[in-house]
Amino acid sequence: MTRRRSRLAVARLVTILASMFLSVSAAWASPAQVASAASPSPGSSPPFGEATADASVIDGVFEVGGNGLYLDCRGTGSPTIVYMHGAVWSTGYLPHANGEFAQRALGDDYRVCVYDRLNVGLSETVDAPQSPADVLADLRGLLATAGVEPPYVLLGASAGGLFAYLYANTYPDEVVGMPTSAASRRSR
C-alpha cells in the first residue's frame, strides 16, 4: 500500500471512529450496567496477562512498573485502536467496558484494545497519586509488555482524551490518529 493510500485509510478509520463516538456518547452504559455485564466480575482477578490460544486475543493483567494493569485486545489488523477511558469516580466500575463497542464494531478489521488505568476497574490499586506522566508511562509500558506495537489510533473519551493528546505529543511517531469525545485541551 502506498503512503498516500495508507494515510487515506487511517483518515477513513478516524472518521468512522469519530462517527461511532458521536452515536454512542449519549448512550454510555451506567456504572451498574457495565459492572453487571462485564466479565470477570469486580473483585475477582482476571488471568495474569499472557498469550491465548487465539492469537487475536490478549486479555489479562500485565505487570508494568511493579503494578498490575488490565488490558483486553481483540483482532489483528493495523493500526491498533486504543480506547482511553475517562475519569472514574465509582468503586467497582469497569471503565474498559465503555470501549467494547469499538471492539465489536471494528475487531474484524483492526486490533482494538481497552484497558483500565491504575486504581480503577480490574487494574491494581496503589496508594500513590498518578500524574499524567505516570499514566503515559503505564500505557506505553502496558502495550510494550503485551506485545502490541504501533501505529496506534487513540480513541479518547473525556479525561482519556486529555491523556490521548499528551500521548500523541509525547510519542508522535507512534500515533496516526486521535478521535476524542467530550475532551478538551489547553491552547498553546
FIRO-413602 format. One line per field, with one value per residue (C-alpha): x, y, z; residue number from 1. Coordinates in Angstrom, 2 decimals. Layout:
N
u	(X | ...);
v	(Y | ...);
w	(Z | ...);
k	(NUM | ...);
% end
This chain:
188
u	(0.00 | 1.41 | 1.95 | -0.90 | -3.33 | -2.23 | -2.95 | -6.36 | -7.16 | -6.21 | -8.25 | -11.28 | -10.78 | -10.58 | -13.77 | -15.56 | -14.42 | -15.47 | -18.91 | -19.22 | -18.18 | -20.85 | -23.53 | -22.74 | -21.65 | -25.25 | -25.86 | -22.93 | -23.80 | -24.32 | -21.73 | -24.24 | -25.00 | -21.31 | -20.43 | -23.25 | -22.47 | -18.69 | -16.66 | -14.81 | -16.78 | -15.29 | -13.22 | -12.17 | -8.79 | -8.55 | -5.84 | -2.26 | -1.55 | -0.36 | -0.94 | -4.06 | -4.60 | -6.30 | -3.55 | -6.14 | -6.94 | -4.83 | -6.63 | -5.38 | -3.38 | 0.18 | 2.93 | 4.16 | 6.48 | 5.71 | 1.93 | -0.77 | -2.62 | -5.62 | -5.63 | -8.04 | -7.23 | -9.30 | -8.43 | -5.18 | -5.33 | -3.33 | -3.34 | -4.19 | -7.07 | -6.52 | -9.58 | -8.62 | -11.42 | -12.47 | -12.36 | -13.82 | -15.47 | -17.21 | -15.68 | -16.46 | -16.80 | -15.12 | -14.16 | -12.72 | -16.23 | -17.16 | -14.74 | -16.08 | -18.36 | -15.22 | -14.06 | -17.42 | -17.63 | -14.02 | -12.43 | -12.76 | -10.53 | -8.30 | -6.76 | -8.83 | -7.51 | -9.26 | -7.56 | -8.06 | -5.67 | -4.23 | -6.71 | -9.79 | -11.54 | -9.51 | -6.13 | -4.23 | -4.92 | -1.91 | -1.63 | 0.47 | -1.22 | -0.90 | 0.46 | -0.23 | 3.38 | 2.70 | -0.42 | 1.52 | 4.41 | 1.96 | 0.09 | 3.26 | 4.74 | 1.50 | 1.31 | 5.00 | 4.72 | 1.69 | 3.46 | 1.03 | 3.13 | 2.42 | 0.98 | -1.91 | -5.18 | -6.01 | -9.74 | -10.03 | -13.20 | -13.46 | -10.34 | -8.98 | -8.96 | -6.60 | -4.27 | -4.55 | -3.41 | -0.48 | 0.48 | 0.36 | 2.51 | 4.99 | 5.24 | 4.20 | 5.84 | 3.55 | 0.19 | -1.52 | -4.96 | -6.80 | -10.59 | -11.87 | -15.24 | -16.01 | -12.30 | -10.63 | -7.06 | -5.16 | -4.44 | -0.85);
v	(0.00 | 3.39 | 6.01 | 8.15 | 5.22 | 4.33 | 7.90 | 7.80 | 4.50 | 5.97 | 9.11 | 6.94 | 4.93 | 8.10 | 9.39 | 6.11 | 6.15 | 9.76 | 8.96 | 5.93 | 8.05 | 10.63 | 7.99 | 6.14 | 9.02 | 9.75 | 6.11 | 5.26 | 2.47 | 3.34 | 2.01 | -0.59 | -1.78 | -2.03 | -3.84 | -6.36 | -7.06 | -7.23 | -10.31 | -11.04 | -9.50 | -6.76 | -8.18 | -11.24 | -11.29 | -11.68 | -14.03 | -12.77 | -11.36 | -13.90 | -15.07 | -17.10 | -19.96 | -17.40 | -15.02 | -12.29 | -12.09 | -10.55 | -10.46 | -10.16 | -8.21 | -7.33 | -6.21 | -2.74 | -0.84 | -3.29 | -2.83 | -4.88 | -3.20 | -4.78 | -4.99 | -6.62 | -6.60 | -8.19 | -8.51 | -8.34 | -5.52 | -2.32 | 0.37 | -0.70 | 1.26 | 2.01 | 3.13 | 5.53 | 5.82 | 8.93 | 9.68 | 7.10 | 8.12 | 4.88 | 1.80 | -1.46 | 0.30 | -1.29 | 1.62 | -0.59 | -1.87 | 1.52 | 0.83 | -2.60 | -1.04 | -0.39 | -3.99 | -5.29 | -2.87 | -2.93 | -6.09 | -7.95 | -5.43 | -3.90 | -4.78 | -2.88 | -2.59 | -1.42 | -1.06 | 0.19 | 2.76 | 2.11 | 2.42 | 1.62 | -1.38 | -4.57 | -2.87 | -2.80 | -0.21 | 1.75 | 4.37 | 6.85 | 9.56 | 9.13 | 12.03 | 12.38 | 11.31 | 8.14 | 7.41 | 7.76 | 5.62 | 2.97 | 2.82 | 2.70 | 0.03 | -1.96 | -2.00 | -2.96 | -5.70 | -7.20 | -7.04 | -4.51 | -2.48 | 0.92 | 2.55 | 3.48 | 5.33 | 6.70 | 6.77 | 9.14 | 9.63 | 12.65 | 12.70 | 9.87 | 12.38 | 14.58 | 11.61 | 10.83 | 14.40 | 14.06 | 10.64 | 11.87 | 14.88 | 12.79 | 9.89 | 11.40 | 8.64 | 6.05 | 7.78 | 8.03 | 9.23 | 10.53 | 10.93 | 12.10 | 12.63 | 15.22 | 16.06 | 19.42 | 20.56 | 23.64 | 26.07 | 26.92);
w	(0.00 | -0.92 | 1.75 | 0.35 | 0.35 | 3.88 | 5.07 | 3.40 | 5.12 | 8.52 | 7.79 | 6.95 | 10.16 | 12.26 | 10.60 | 11.31 | 14.94 | 15.40 | 13.98 | 16.26 | 19.23 | 18.48 | 18.10 | 21.32 | 23.55 | 24.51 | 25.32 | 27.61 | 29.99 | 33.61 | 36.07 | 37.28 | 33.73 | 32.85 | 36.08 | 35.68 | 32.01 | 32.26 | 32.92 | 35.13 | 37.97 | 40.15 | 42.98 | 41.04 | 39.37 | 35.62 | 34.40 | 34.53 | 31.09 | 28.59 | 25.06 | 24.44 | 22.01 | 19.74 | 18.57 | 18.00 | 21.74 | 24.50 | 27.85 | 31.41 | 33.93 | 32.93 | 35.28 | 34.39 | 36.72 | 39.53 | 39.23 | 37.51 | 34.62 | 32.89 | 29.07 | 26.62 | 22.88 | 20.11 | 16.41 | 14.47 | 11.92 | 11.86 | 13.08 | 16.63 | 18.16 | 21.87 | 23.87 | 26.67 | 29.24 | 31.11 | 34.81 | 37.17 | 40.43 | 41.46 | 43.02 | 41.28 | 37.91 | 34.86 | 32.61 | 29.86 | 29.19 | 27.68 | 24.84 | 23.99 | 21.34 | 19.26 | 19.72 | 18.49 | 15.57 | 14.36 | 15.77 | 12.45 | 10.67 | 13.36 | 16.70 | 19.28 | 22.85 | 26.01 | 29.38 | 32.92 | 34.39 | 37.85 | 40.73 | 38.64 | 37.17 | 37.03 | 37.37 | 40.64 | 43.32 | 44.55 | 47.29 | 45.32 | 43.25 | 39.49 | 37.44 | 33.71 | 33.09 | 35.12 | 33.05 | 29.79 | 31.02 | 32.25 | 28.93 | 26.85 | 29.13 | 29.06 | 25.28 | 25.01 | 27.66 | 25.89 | 22.51 | 21.00 | 18.58 | 16.98 | 14.99 | 17.28 | 16.85 | 20.30 | 20.99 | 23.96 | 25.99 | 28.28 | 30.52 | 28.38 | 25.52 | 27.50 | 28.02 | 24.30 | 23.47 | 25.85 | 24.50 | 20.90 | 21.77 | 23.75 | 21.26 | 17.89 | 15.85 | 17.47 | 16.84 | 13.45 | 14.58 | 17.61 | 17.64 | 21.03 | 22.67 | 25.35 | 25.69 | 25.89 | 25.83 | 26.83 | 23.98 | 23.31);
k	(1 | 2 | 3 | 4 | 5 | 6 | 7 | 8 | 9 | 10 | 11 | 12 | 13 | 14 | 15 | 16 | 17 | 18 | 19 | 20 | 21 | 22 | 23 | 24 | 25 | 26 | 27 | 28 | 29 | 30 | 31 | 32 | 33 | 34 | 35 | 36 | 37 | 38 | 39 | 40 | 41 | 42 | 43 | 44 | 45 | 46 | 47 | 48 | 49 | 50 | 51 | 52 | 53 | 54 | 55 | 56 | 57 | 58 | 59 | 60 | 61 | 62 | 63 | 64 | 65 | 66 | 67 | 68 | 69 | 70 | 71 | 72 | 73 | 74 | 75 | 76 | 77 | 78 | 79 | 80 | 81 | 82 | 83 | 84 | 85 | 86 | 87 | 88 | 89 | 90 | 91 | 92 | 93 | 94 | 95 | 96 | 97 | 98 | 99 | 100 | 101 | 102 | 103 | 104 | 105 | 106 | 107 | 108 | 109 | 110 | 111 | 112 | 113 | 114 | 115 | 116 | 117 | 118 | 119 | 120 | 121 | 122 | 123 | 124 | 125 | 126 | 127 | 128 | 129 | 130 | 131 | 132 | 133 | 134 | 135 | 136 | 137 | 138 | 139 | 140 | 141 | 142 | 143 | 144 | 145 | 146 | 147 | 148 | 149 | 150 | 151 | 152 | 153 | 154 | 155 | 156 | 157 | 158 | 159 | 160 | 161 | 162 | 163 | 164 | 165 | 166 | 167 | 168 | 169 | 170 | 171 | 172 | 173 | 174 | 175 | 176 | 177 | 178 | 179 | 180 | 181 | 182 | 183 | 184 | 185 | 186 | 187 | 188);
% end
